Amino acid sequence: MTGAGPAADVVDLATRRGLTVATAESLTAGLVAATLADVPGASAVLQGGVIAYQISVKQNLLNVDAELLSSAGAVDPRVAAAMADGARAAFSSDIGVATTGVAGPSPHEGKPVGTVFTAISTSSGTETFEHHFVGDRDAIRTASRDAVLVELREALLGGTNNRRG
């Protein structure tokens, strides 16, 4: 690993293992993909990403179930999992990464500001993570990006199989 942060570690680990990554981002709106792309050599790893801010994008591009979106709303661990699975499928990548949550300034669909769900999808399954971040909109979005990059790094290292979603 490079020691230059989780994004650099992800690119290094995925490159060494010959794995590719795709993202599906709601509240982070491309921050995860952009951070990975900032790392030299990212083109060997990063397949692409979808900014899925709207329900219609989650449903139509990532194949998130319309009934799930209607009943649970966009900020839900099952939606995060479906987004990660959808990104993985859409880009034919080895790993799909997703973020969905409430960055603020107001609660959304009954979920308080700072509620975030992330997910990592691989051929061995999809793991979800629940977070409750504090701070302003930028701080929550940055914390979400950082969290999912650490989760991705852990998955590439073999993970701990701590399903928290």
Buried (B, 14 or more C-beta within 10 A) or exposed (E): BEEEBBBBBBBBBBBEEEBBBBBBBBBBBBBBBBBBBEBEEBEEBBBBBBBBBEBEBBBEBBBBBEEBBEEBBBBBBBBBBBBBBBBBBBBEBBBBBBBBBBBBEEEBEEBEBBBBBBBBBBEEEBBBBEBEBEBEEEBBBBBBBBBBBBBBBBBBEEBEEEEEB
